[in-house]
Every structure is written in structure tokens, then in C-alpha cells.
Amino acid sequence: MNRPARLAVGVVSAGRVGSVLGAALARAGHTVVAASGLSAESLARAERLLPDVPLLPPDEVVRRADLVLLALPDDALEGMVRGLVATESLRPGQIVVHTSGAHGVDVLKPAAQAGALALALHPVLTFTGRAEDLERLSTASIGVTAAPDDEVAWNVGEALAVEMGAEPVRIPEAARALYHAALSHGANHLMTLVADCTELLREAGIGHSERLVAPLLSAALDNVLRYGDRALTGPVARGDLGTVRKHLTVLSDTEPAIAPAYRALARRTAERSRAAGLLDAATAAELTDLLDDPAEGQTP
């Protein structure tokens, strides 16, 4: 894989992702020449991870850069690209990269039409914006998307991912929406699920809830990644209707906001358990009826 030449990197903006990827590129030997950031958090983060890098308006950052790193929220990306083209901040020959998972390279079409090489590099990682994220990149992947027929762009994107310490994975433009939905469903909803779990334990008066569940949740994640649906366990996968009924009752009485999520996930678990042969069709149907009955769990 060809290694990119040493590049002048401009980071727009120095949020959790941009500051870490800028630092990763600097560690690989590139030079971060400027960054943008307005909030106090961005300024502090840039000071920690991008020391001595001047903070400038986005158009000035872009004019100084060979590699423009657009680490922006999904909905802000299109407007920023159009604005940079309209102000003639971009120039032919620049590499323009965005880090959004939801977008491919279509959103960078105005930059490509202006002569830039367009890339989407999405780190498959949750970021804290701290130095430890640099080390986590070494165990992460980066989803790379380029124009379908531009092998040079694909190669550049893969080389940049490797330089930042991650494993490049090619994501076709047409697959980006489903790719991002899958990752969001897994990572974001997992966080919500774990937060609900520890909240319920605290509600029950159980201390050290995070420490209590960490080995259980870590083992569950490891098992499903290794064995898929064969790793399913618990009352739903076993068809223990009485236990599920008790869960619905206590959740409705104690934390009614969590009960609908339990029902939805239990229903999906029953479907997967049946498809995997862990539950027979009749028991799966009984569970589904139980979970679909709004009267179940309601105290008379």
C-alpha cells in the first residue's frame, strides 16, 4: 500500500473526533497546520491533543491544508462543503476527508467538482476526546468510502487509515446508510441498555452496580461475537413465561419508562431464539402474545 506524502493537515473542527484524528495524523508524521474550534471544550481539547496548532476560522484552516479533515456533525457537513467551495477556500489537488458515518462521498461532490480528492473515513469507535483514544484506534477499524471507479482515492484512504493505526474496511457508497444504522443500533442502543440496567439496580438499592454487571455484560458481548445466536440465554431464550411475566410487572410498577424497551427487546430475542432453534414455535408464540398484551405487567 502506497504511503501518502507528508501532508499539511487542517482540522475542521477540533471536537472529540477531529482532535484525536488530527493527533493520530501528526503521530504518523504529518503536520497539523491549523484547526477550528469555538467552544471552551474544543479549545481545551486542542490545547491537549494539538499543542501549538493555531485555531482559525474554517476557511483559513482549509486554505493552509493539503489534507482537509472535516470532523463535523452529519447535518452540518453539506453546508460546510458548499460554503468552502463558494468562498473558493478549496483548491484542486487537496484531499478532503469527512468522518461522518452516515454519509459517503456524495456529500463531498462539490469539493470533488472543484478538483479535490474526496474521501469518507469513519472511525468505528466511540470517542472521549482524550489521549487514550489514540491507543484505541490501534484496535479499531475505519470505514473507507471513495468514488467507485477511483482506485487512487481508495488506496489513499486505506493508507491514511493504516497510518492512523486502524484497519481500513471498504464501505461502498450504496451501503453507507445501512452500515451506519447497524453501528448506531449496536453501539448507541447498547449504551442506553447498560445505563437502564445500572439504573434499575440502583433503584433496587444495590450498590456498585457498574462493577456488578461488568463481567456479565463483557461475557455476553464476547459470547455473541463468537457464537452468534447460539449464545442466547436467559428467561426469554429458555421460554420461562412466568419469569418474563414477573419482569413485566416489576418494571411497570418501578420503572414504567423502561418497560416498553424490555418488551421490544424481549420480543426480538424470542424471534431470534426461535429462528436459532432454541425455542419451539409454540413457546415463541406464547411469549410474543405475553409481550404484546398491554394488560400484562399492570397491577390490578
Secondary structure, 3 states (H helix, E strand, C coil): CCCCCCCEEEEECCCHHHHHHHHHHHHCCCEEEEEECCCHHHHHHHHHHCCCCCECCHHHHHHHCCEEEECCCHHHHHHHHHHHHHCCCCCCCCEEEECCCCCCCHHHHHHHHCCCEEEEEEECCCCCCCCHHHHHHHHCEEEEECCCCCHHHHHHHHHHHHHCCCEEEECCHHHHHHHHHHHHHHHHHHHHHHHHHHHHHHHCCCCCHHHHHHHHHHHHHHHHHHHHHHHCCCHHHHCCHHHHHHHHHHHHHHCCCCHHHHHHHHHHHHHHHHHCCCCCHHHHHHHHHHHHCCCCCCCC
